[in-house]
Amino acid sequence: MANPSSDSIDVTYVADLARLKLSAEETATFQKQLGDVLGYVSQLKEVDVSKVSLLGDADLENRLRTDEVRASLPVAEALANAPKQENNLFVVPKIVE
């Protein structure tokens, strides 16, 4: 299912941009595979999408949970695995001077 437009794509040039060294056999293989891919993509032009919604009928309403007051994690449990702590706070290294 080769595509004539795949011949216009220079596989050697693209491989050079990607810093790949391809043999002549590999170049021919990739040229054929590229043609096959472009052939399959060109089939998409034949699909009738006139009755398809652009958004796929997406429900654009925000789904937010209600704000509820809940008990938080106890301080001792929150700091249990902290490498350094002081006055019930995490101690972290200073980053900005």
LINKAQUI-V136069 format. One record per backbone hydrogen bond with DSSP energy under -1.0 kcal/mol. CO is the residue of the C=O (numbers start at 1). NH is the residue of the N-H. If there is no record, write none. Layout:
BEGIN
[[CO & NH] [CO & NH]]
END
This chain:
BEGIN
[[3 & 6] [4 & 7] [9 & 11] [10 & 14] [11 & 15] [12 & 16] [13 & 17] [14 & 18] [15 & 20] [16 & 19] [23 & 27] [24 & 28] [25 & 29] [26 & 30] [27 & 31] [28 & 32] [29 & 33] [30 & 34] [31 & 35] [32 & 36] [33 & 37] [34 & 38] [35 & 39] [36 & 40] [37 & 41] [38 & 42] [41 & 44] [42 & 45] [43 & 46] [44 & 47] [49 & 52] [74 & 78] [75 & 79] [79 & 82] [84 & 91] [89 & 86]]
END
